[in-house]
Structure formats: structure tokens, C-alpha cells
């Protein structure tokens, strides 16, 4: 009996140590990706945008305008102007988010200071716009995906979002439009329009980084030929499907709802399978799923809906 208790204690201790190692590795991996993202942001700003007088949005955009009109370096301006938003994020969103954000902004600011006197990669405005937008989007996307932010306006929009009828994206867009209008007045309207292109490119790259290139969706299928459809999906797509017992006024008698996760490229194949087996089958494809965890689940039964 005593040996058994000692064994259980030993196993419990081993599990605790394993859990701590996993948490540490996850922490290190997350901050490594935040570092890469912040470095990318700094490179995009100094080697593509700033010297060509092309702006990013938000606090960074305001910092670029001030740095062009004063001798103050961009890195210091970006860090100082973001401090109030960091404090707000700490109070309103949480400690982990605030620390990740402060670290990301510090790395980005340090990177811009290091690269401040380095010549830009190109003085072609179109190339600077495209590659600057891609680099910014990659950097911001990596930081957001790993629990931080690189700009104070993102923090404000997250907080304000729940108190207004406007979405986070709409709030950020409104702020950035004002900044780009200021850029048009301070520099010229060509630069403001290039800045707008950079913003949209960065926005799309952020979506790709956060959601993935191979975007996943949930698909629900109702058909009296659910077994044949499930087998075809498994054979042709190499996926497991989940059968959910259900009843509806769509079909008489017993049937099962098919649930499957597909990519945007597999949606056409699913429709083709349904056209071959049951053209009258009901198909509903849900919105994008940015993260999925777990393995194959086959023939799962749940209570009737």
C-alpha cells in the first residue's frame, strides 16, 4: 500500500514537471515569434517606408509624421507614444497581453533605432509600398497571433469595440483614414495614397498569418444518404467525418447530420460529391476557423437536437 502511494506521488510529481516544461517551452516559443514579428515591423518601417515618406496607420503612423517634421527618432517616438496605451491595456485587458505588447513595441522601437541610418532597400515607391506592406503585415500578424499588439490603436479599438456599434476593424479604419488625410496635407497626396495601399496589403497579410493560407471552415450536411456521403468524403478527401444523430422537418425518418472540417480548396470537392450522390442534400458551410486542435473523430453520437 505504501509503495503504491509512493508510486502515485512520483507519477504526480513527474506530471507536474512535464507540465511546467510544456508551459516554459510554449512561453519561449511565443516570445520568439513575437520577437520575429517585431523585428519584421522595424525592418518594414525603416528599410521600406519611412525614408520614402510612406506611412503605416495608428500610433506608428503618427510617429512617422512627427519624425519627419522634427529631429526626434522614430524608435523613441513610437515607444513613448505607445506607453499610455500600454497602461490602458494593462488595466483593461490583462497582464499577459500588456507584457507581450510592451515587449513587442520595445523590440520594434529598438530595431528602428538600429536601422535608422541604413539606406532603404529601394527608392521605387511602388516596390516600397508592396514589400513594406507585406513585411508590416507579417510582423503585426505574428505578434497578434501570439497574444500581443504593436500599436496603441489596436488596444483602444479592442476596448471601445464592446461599447459602440462599430467593429474593431471599423474603428481602426476610421483612425487610419484621419492619419492618412493628415499625411496628405503634411507631405503630398501621392504619399497618402501609397500609404493607403500599404495599409490594405498589411491588413490582408495579417489575416493570412492569423488564419493561415489554408483557411478552414466547418461544413454541415443533411441527407438520407449520409453513409454513402461520409464514405466518399473519407475516401476522396482523406478526412474523418462526425455523424450527429438528429431529426428535422427537412427529411422524414431517421437521418444523421454530417460534420466535417474542410479547407477553402476542398469546398468545391464536397459540392461535387453531393451532386454525385444526392443533389438534394442540404449543405451549410460555416465561417473561417482560425485554429483547430484535436484528432480524427469518427461516428460520434450526441443526443438528438
N, C-alpha and C positions, 0 to 999 in steps of 0.2 A: 504493500500500500504506500509506504514511504517512498520507495523507488519510483512508483507511478507518479506521485505528486512532484518529485524532483524532475522527472522527465517532462511533465506538463509545464513546470516553471521554466525549464530550459528551452522548451519549444516556444513558449510565450516570449521569453527574452530574445530569442532568435528572430521571431516575427517583428518585435519592436525595432530591433536593429536594422532589419531589412526594410521596414517602413521608413525609418529615418534616412537610410541610404537612398531610397527612391525619392524622398522629398528633397534631399540635397542635390541629387542629380537633376531633378526637374527644375529646381531653383537655378542651378548653374546654367543649364541649357536655356532656360527662359531669358536670363540676363545676358547670355552670349548672343542670342538672337536680337535682343533689344540693342545691344552694342552695335551689331552689324547694321541694324536699321538706322540708328542714329548717325553712324559713320556715313552711310549712303546718303542721308539727308544733307549732311555737311558737304559732301562731295558734289551733290547736285546743285546746292546753292552757290558754292564758291567757284567751281570749275565750269559751270554752265550758265547760271542765271545772273548772278549779281553784277559781274563785270559787263554783261550785255544789257543791264538795266531791265531785266525781266523779273517779275515778282512772283512770289508764292502768295497764298492767301493768309488770313489770320494775323496773329501777332508777328510771325516771321515776315509777312509782307510789310507790316508797319515798320518793323526793324530795318528792312531793306531800304525803305523810303528815307528814314531818318539817317541811316548810314551813308546814303548818297548825298544828303544835304549837310551833313556835319562830319567832323573828323572821327567820330566815335566808331569803333569797330563793330561789325555785325554780331560777332560772337558774344560780346559783353551786353549789347543791347537786347539780343534775343533772350539771354538768361535773366537779365534784370526785369524786363517787361513781363516775363512769364511767372515771376515769383508770386505776385498777388493771386494768379490763377491756380498756382500750386497750393497755396494756403486754402483757397476755396475748395479745391478738390480734396484736400486732406480732411476738411471738416464735413463735407457733404457726401463724398463718395467712399472714402476709406483710406486706411494707412497704406495698404499694399499698392493700391493704384497710385497714390501720391508719391510713394518712394520710387516706384518704377518710372513715373513721369519725370520726377526731378533728376533721376539718373540719366534718362534718355536725353533730356534737354541739356544737361551738363556735358555729356559726351558730344552732342551735336554742336554746342557752342564752342567747345574745345577744338573740334575738328575744323570749324570755320575760322578760328583764330590761327590754326596751323597752316591752313591753305590760303589765308588772306592775300599773301603776296605772290602766290603761284599764278602763273599766267593761265587764262581759261583754255580749255581744250579746243574750243572753236569760237570764232567770232561771227560765224554764219548764224543769223537769228533763227532760221528755221530748224537747223540742227540743234542749236542750244535749247530751243523750245521743246523739241521732241525728246531728246535724251535727258534734258533736265527734268521734264515731267515724268519720264519713266523712272529715273533714279529717285526722285522725291516720292513717287507712289510706292516703290519698293520699300523704301525706308520707313515711311509712315505706316504702311501695311504690316510690316514685321513688328513694329512697336505696338500697334493696336492689337494685333493678334496675340501678343504675349503680355497684355494687361497694362499697357501704359499709353501715353499720349505725347505728342511732340509740339503741341500748340495749345495755348490757353483758350482759344475759341472753341476747341473741341470739348474742353471741360465745361465751359459755360453752356454750350448747346445741350450737353447731356443733362445738366441740372435744370435748365429752363424748359427742356422738352416736355417734362411731365406737368408743367404749369401753364402751357399755352397750347393752342390747337395746331401749332406748327411742328413738323418733324425735325429731328436733329439735322438732317441734310438740308432742309429748307432754311433753317436758322443760319447754318454755316454759309450757305449760298448767299443769303441776304447780306451778311457781314462782308463777304469777299467781294460782292458787287460794289459795295461802297468803297472798299480799298482799291479796287481796280479803277473806279472813277477818279479817285484821288491820284492814282498813278498816271492816268491820262492827263490830268491837269498839271502835275508836277513835271513829268517827263514829256511824253507825247502819246498820242492815241494809238500809234503803231505798237508801242511797247505795252500799252494796256491790253490791246487785242492779242498780242503774243502771250501775255501773262494769262489771259483767259483760256487760251489753248493749252498752256502748260497745266493749268488747274484741272481742266477736264481730262487730260491724259493721266495726270496723277490720280484723279478720282477713280478712273477705270482700273488702273493698276492696283490701287488699294483694294478694290473689290476682288480682283483676281487673287491677290495674295491672301486675303482673309477667307474667301470662299473656295479658292482653288480653281485651277484651269478646268478640271473635270468636275463641273458643278453637279451635285447630287440632288435628286428630287424623290419625293415619295409618290408612289402610284397605287391606286386602289381600283380593283377590277371586280365587277359582279357579273357572273354568267352561270348558266346552268351547266356549262361545260368547263367548270373550274378545274377539274382534274386534268383534262387534256391541255388546257392553257398553262397550268402550273408545270406540267411536264415539259411543254415546249419552251417555256421561259427558262427552265433549268438547263435543258439541252442546248439551246441556241445562245443564251446569254451567260451560261455557266454560273447562275446565281441560285441561291436558295430562296424559296418563297414562304410566306407565312399564311396559313389558312385560318381565317377567323369565322367561326360559326355565327351566322346572323340570319335575320329574316327581314323582309321588306315587301312593299306592295309592288316592287318592280317585277319580281318573279313569284310565281306560285310554287309552293312546295319548298323543301329544304334546299339550301344552297350555302355556299361559303364565299366570303369576301377574300380576295387575294390581295395581300400587301407585299410590295417589293420596293427596294431602293434601286433607282436607275440613274444613269448619267444623262446629260442632255443629248448625247450621241446615241444612246440606246432607246430613247423615246420613240423614234421612228420605227425601230425594230419591233418594239412592243405593239405598236399600232398595226404593223404588218402581220404579226402573229394573230392578233384578234380578228383582223379581216379574213384570215385563212380559216380560223376555227369557228368564230362566232361574230359575224359583223354587227349583231345587235347587242353585243356586250357593252356594259356601262364602264367607262374609264374616266377616272378623275386623277389628274396629275397635280401634286401639291407644289408649293414654292420651294425655293432652294434651301438645302440643308448644309450649313457651312461646316459642320463637324459631326461625324458618326463614329461611334465606338461600340465594339462588340463583334461577335462572330455570326456564323450562319444560324438561322433559326428556322426549323422546318416543322410544319404541321402543328403549330402552336394553337391550342384551343383556349378560348375565352368564353365567359358567359355570354348568352345571347344578348344582342343590343336591343 
